[in-house]
Amino acid sequence: MANPMFDALFAPLAGRGGPLLMLADGRQIAGQALLATIAQQAHALASLGVQPGDRVAVQVAKSPAALATYGACVAIGAVYLPLNTAYTAGEIGYFLSDATPRVFVCDPATAAPEGLQVLTMDAAGAGSLADLAAGMPQVIDAVARGENDLAALLYTSGTTGRSKGAMLSQRNLLSNAAVLVDHWRFTPDDVLLHALPIFHTHGLFVATNVALLSGAQMIFLPGFNAAEVMRLLPQATVMMGVPTFYTRLLDQPGLAQAARGRRLFISGSAPLLAETHRAWEAATGHRILERYGMTETNMNTSNPYVGERRAGTVGQPLPGVALRIAGEGEVGVIEVRGPNVFQGYWQMPEKTAEELGPDGWFITGDLGRMVDGYVEIVGRAKDLVITGGYNVYPKEIELALDALPGVAESAVIGVPHADMGEAVFAVIVGDVTAEACLAAIAPGLARFKQPKAAVVVADLPRNAMGKVQKAVLRELYKGWFLARENS
């Protein structure tokens, strides 16, 4: 019995003596060297009792060593659980108590909960994991796994505000990567500029898996820095990013020259404003390829590689993915089915049954319409805010605001933002100031969850049943940031 993901993504590195990862400081890491690190980390984790199916939680800065931890988990059949580096201690505590990982890999400065096996890894890859791995063998026989065995557990926001762990199998991840390699025409001649985080579906299961499966190289940056991206872009053939990347690069001098000769620019994780799409084409001559996916499904749709890339749309269903909405041109909830669709929510059978039918159709909660075969996303039934590529559930912020002295109630919404796609925006009722409220809740929330702005009003709009009408608020404040950016 084989290990499909290891065999497809990591085993081929044994024959790659040339560079796989090119770092910002000019260093290069060969595929063979990364595979040796993967093997050593795999042996290290196994020495701590990690068995196939055990969870390994990882909250560390992006680095080649962190990427190797992903490969090590695949090699020994562990379930990889990446966690956003911006999460606070309280947020991390929930994930660890829910997922019950065998090992937690974190930054040396992290105050890890008691009762866990903890290994450390800093931004340079150093720490107790590296120390333990150093004396381990540099080769490993991957543990046998089936295509339906779990490979990853990713937490996503839910309609109750409680984060849900999406269970992703080897088949879910590998089938999607194979489709994207073909659809986006990736080859071993490609060099992917990789400035995305690897605790997120986009940076790990789209960008990294596609590059590994196709044999491409990666310019592997620790994060997005516009000046660094501009410097290194001429060495790449493809860039994947969130809308924020593109809006910030549009402000950089010399963009047209840096983009010349590049093969493809891809955007996802948040809505790309049609204005940004048009501005990028005007500045570079390239039409950004926008696609649509989510934690539970990886990628569902994509604008074509060859053919019309329509601004304001996320393209057409990918090969092998079935998608249904309402009738042509009508708005409805998007449902998808295919080998990319997850296995269900971790320890939440009732929630799984609500959203994932026995026939395989997954109710995404996104609202969209189909026009001439192209999908347009028009909103979210689940009330999520997607800001800079990250999911934010408003209820969490509302609970924090409502607990403040002087706040009677609040409503949190997403409003259009040229840089972030959407920005978190709070509407507050009470005898308070917006500035004081935002300052008070900031310490308990990850940076990306914190509202970018807030207003204090006399009351919130409600329907006849007393429910707050967030659609009215979104309409009322939709131009808040755009007006200020253009003033």
N, C-alpha and C positions, 0 to 999 in steps of 0.2 A: 504494500500500500504506500502510495507516494504522499508528498506534502505539496499540493498544487501551487500554493502561493510561494513557498520557498523555492520550489523547482523553477518557477517562471520568473520570479523577481530577483532572487539573490544567488542561487546556484550558478547562473551564467557569469557572475562576477569573477569566478575562479579563472576565467580565461581573459580577463580584462586587466592587462598590465599597464595600459595607458590610463590617463586621468579620467576619473568619473566625476569627482567634485572639484571645482575650482573656487577657491575662497577669495574674499575681498583683498586680503593681504598678499595675494599672488601665490600662495601655497596650493599645491595640487595633491589630491588623494586618489590613488589608483583604486580601481574596482577590487583588485585582489587584497589591498590593504584594508578596505572597508569590510570585506568578507571575513578577514582574519579577526577584526575587532568584533564583528557580529558573533563569530564562533566563541571567542573568549567571554563575551558578555553572556552568551547562552549557557556556557558551562558554569559561569558564576551564579546565574539565577537558579540553575538546576541544583547547584550545591546548597542553596538555601531552601530546597524543598519544593520549588515551583514545579507543578505537574501540569500536563495538558488539561486545559479548561480552567486553570487558575487565572485570576486576574492579576495583572501587573499595572499599577497606577503610576503615571509618569507626569510630573509637573516640573519641567526644566526648560532652560533657555535652549533655543535652536542651535544645534551644532552637529558636526559629523558624528560625534559620539552618541548624541541623542537619536539620530537617525539609525545608528547601529542597534540601539535598544529596541527599536521597532522590529528590525530584522531578527534580533535575538529571540524576541517573543514568538515570532512566526516560526522560527526554527524549532523551538521546544514545545510548540502547540499551546502557549499561553495566550490568554485573551488580553490584547493591548488596550489600555485605557488612558488615552492622552487627556490632560487637563490644562485648561487655559492658564497661562502664567500670571494673569491678572486677577484670578480668583482670590478672595480673601480667605482667612483661616476658617471662618464660619461656613463659607460656601464649600471649601474643600472637605470640611468635616462631614457634611451631608453625603458627598459623593463617596467618601471612603467608608462611611458606615453602611451605605446602601450596597455598594459593590463588593465589599469585604475582600479587598485584594490580599494576595499572599505577601506581596512586597510593594512598598511605596518608594519610588525614586524621585528625589526632590533636590532643590538647591540646598547647599549647606546652611544657608541662613533661614530656611523654613523651619518653623516650630511645628514639627510633625506630631500628630496625636499619639498618645501612649498606647501600647499594646500592638503596634505594628512593626514588622521588620522593615527597617528604613535603610536605603542606600542613598548616597548623595552624588550629585553631579553639578559642577558649576558651568558657567558659560563657555569655558575652555575645554570642558569634557573631563576635568579632573574631579576627584572625589573618591569616596569609598567604593563605588562600583568599579571605577577604573583600577583601584588598588587590588580589589578582589579578583578582577579579570586578568590582571597582568601576568599571573603565573599559570593561567589556564591554557589548554591546547588551542592552536589557531585553526583547527579544522573540526568539523562536527558533522555527524550524520543526522539530518533533520528527523524529528519525530514524525511518524506516519499520521496523517490527518486526512479526513474526507472533505469533500467540497461543501458539505453542509455543517461542518464543525465551525464553531464561532472563532473568528479571528480578532474581532475588535468590539469594544463596548464604548459608544459615544453618547454623552448626555446632551439632551436637547430640551428646550423649554416646552412645557405642556399647558393645556387649557386650564388646569387648576393652579398653575404657578409652581407646582412641584416638578423638578426636572426629571425627565424620563431617560432611562438608559436604552439606547437603540442597539439591538444585537445584530451584528453584521457577520455573515459567514464568509468563508474563503470564496465561495462562488459569487456572492454579492459583490465583493471587491474586485476579484480577478476578471469576471465577465465584463464589468463596467470599464475597467482599464483597457481591455482588449478592444472593445467597441470604440473607445476614444482614440486609441492609437491609430486605428484604421480611419475613423471619421475625420480626424485632424491631421492625417498624413505624417505622423511622426516616423522618423527613421534614425538609424545610428549616426547619421550626419548632423542631427539637430543638437543644438546647445540651448537648453532652457534656462532663462534668467529666473531664478527661484528666490523671490524675496518674501514669500508668504510664510506664515507660521506653520509649524508641523503638528500642532495640537488640534488642527481643524481639518475637516473633510477636504477642503479645497487644496491646502498645501500638502497634505499627506497622501490621501487616497486618489486625488486627481493628478496634481502636479508630479509628485514623487513616483507614484506607481506607474504613471504613463511613461515617465523618463526611464525608469528601470526596465519596464517591459519592452520598450522600443530600442534599448541600448543607447539612448541619448546621453549626453553629458549634461551636467548642471552647474551653473554659476550659483553657488550656494551661499546666500547672504543671510546674516543673522536676523535681519528685518528690513523694512523698507526705509530707505533714505534716498530722497530724490536725486541728490548730487551723485551718490554712489551708483545708482541705477543708470543715470545718464553716462557716467564714465565707462560702465561695463556693458551697456546695451549694444554697442557696435560689435562685441564679441559673441553675441547671442543670435540665434535664429528665431526664437519664440519667447514671448513673455506672457505669463499668466498673472492676472492681478484682480483686485477688487476695484470698483469705480474710483475710490479714493486715490489709488495709484495714478490713474489717468488724469484726474483733475489736477493733481499736484505736478505731474510731469508737464502738463500744458503751460504751466507758469515758468518752465525752465528754458533759458536761452539755448539755442542750438538743437532743439528737439528734432527738427526736420532732418538735419544731418545725421543725428544719432539713430533715427528710425529707418533711414534709407537702407534698403537691402535686407531688412528683416522679413521673415516669412509670414509671421502670424502674431497677432495680439488678441488675447482671449480675456474676457471679463466675466465675473460671476460673483456669487455670494451675497449680492445686494443689487437692487435695481440700478441699471445704468441709464441716466437721464438721456433722452434723445438729443438734448442740446450738447451733452458731452460727446456723444457719438459723432455728431456733425462737426463739432469743433476739432476732434481728433483727426477726422478725415481731412478737414481743411488744412490742418497744420502739418500732417505727415503723408497724406495720400493713402493711408491705410484705413479700411473699415474694420472696426473692432468686431470680433466674433463673440457675441453674447450667448450664454447658455443658462440652463436652469436645473438646479438640483437641490437636494436637501440631505440632512444627516441620515435620514432613514432610507434613502434611495440612491445616494450618490447622484450621478447625472441622469436626467430624464429627457431633456431636449437640448438642441443646439442649432444655432444658425449654420447654414451650410459652409463648407470650406470652399466649394466651387458653386457659385450661384449667389442670389441676392441675400445680403445680410441686412435685415430690416431693423432700422433704429426703432427702439421702443418695444421690440419683441424678443423672445428668447428662442425663436426658431421653431424647429419641427421635432417631433418625437424621434429619439435615437433608434437605430436598428435594434430590434428585439424588445423595445419598450412600447407597450400599448398605453395610450392616454385617452381619456374621455372627459368631456365637459358637458355642457348643454348643447343645444343645436347650434349650427353655424352662426357666429356673430353674437350669440347669447352668452351672458355672464353666468358662470356656475362654478361649483367647487371642482377643482381638478383632482382626478383619480388616476393612478398609474398602476401598471402591473408588468412584471418582468423579472428576469434573474437578478436584477440589481436591487429589488425590494427586500428590505430587512426581514429578520425572523420574528420580530416582535419586541416588546418592551421588557426589560429586565425586571422580573418579579412583579409584573403588572399584567396579569392575564385579562383582567376586565378592561383595562385601557387598550390592550392589544386587540381584543375582540371588537371594541368600538371603532377602531380605525383601520384594522387590517382584516378584511373579510376572508372567509374560508375558500373563496374562489381566487384569492391572491390579489384582489384590488385593494390598493391603499388609498385612503381618503387623506389627501395632503393637507387640507384645510386652507389651501391657497385658492383665491378666486381668480378666474381667468376666462378668456374667450378665445375661440379659434377663428381666425380670419385668413382665408386662402391658404390654409394649412399651417399657418404660423400662430404660435401661442403668444398671447399677450397676458401678462400678469397684471391684474387690476387692484388687487387687495388681498387681505388675508382674513379668512373667517376665524382663525384662531387668535386674532388680535396681537400677533407678534409684531415687534419692531425689529427690523434688520438694519443695523447701523455699522458701517464699515466692514460688513461681512459677518458680523456676530449677531446671534439671536438674543433679544432681550424680551422678557415677558413683563408687561406693565404692572401686573399685580404685585410683584415683588417690590417695585419702587413705590407703588401706591401704599402698601402696608407700612413701609418705612416712613413715608410722608405723613400718613394718617396718625402715626404714633407720636408725632411731635406736638408739644404744647401749642395751643392756639390754632391748630389745623382742624377744620371741621370735616373736610373730605378732599379727595384729589382724584384726578384722572390723568393718566399718562398715555400719550399717543406718539406715533411716529409722524414726522412731517418732512417734506422734501428738503434735502440739503445737498448742495452741489458737490461737496467734498466727500461726505459720508454716505451718500445715497438717501438715507433717512437719518434724522437725528431724534434722539429721545427728548420729548418736550412734556413738561408738567403743567397742568392747570390746577390751581389750588384755591380752595375756599377757606377763609379764616382770617383771623386778626394777626397776620404775619407779613414778613417780606419774602419775596421770592429768593433773594440772595441768602438770607439766613437759613431758609429751608434747605437749599441745595448744599450749603456748607455743612449743615447738621447731619445729612444722610451720607455724605461722601465717604467717610471713613469705613462704613460697613458695606460698600458696594464696589465691585470691580470698576475700573475707570470707564470701560466702554458702556457700562450700565447707567452711569450718572447722567442725568438730564443736561443737555447743553444749554437749556434755557427754561425759564418757568414764568408764569404770570399768575397773579392773584386776582380772582374774580368774585362777584357777589354770589353766584350760584352756577350750578352745572345744568346744561340742557337735559331734559328727561322726556321720555315718551309717556303714553297714557298709563303704562304699567309701572312707572317710576324708575325705569332703567336709564342710566346715563347714556346719552346718544353720542358715542364717540365719533361717529361719522360726521355729525354736525361740527364737533370740535376740530376734526381734521380739515374739514372744508374751511372753517373760520381761520385757522392758523397755517394753512398750507403754504402761504407766501411769506411767513415770518422770517426765515433765514435768507431766502432768495432776494427779498426786498432789501435786506441789510447788506447783502453782498453786492448788490447792484447800485447801492446809494453812494 
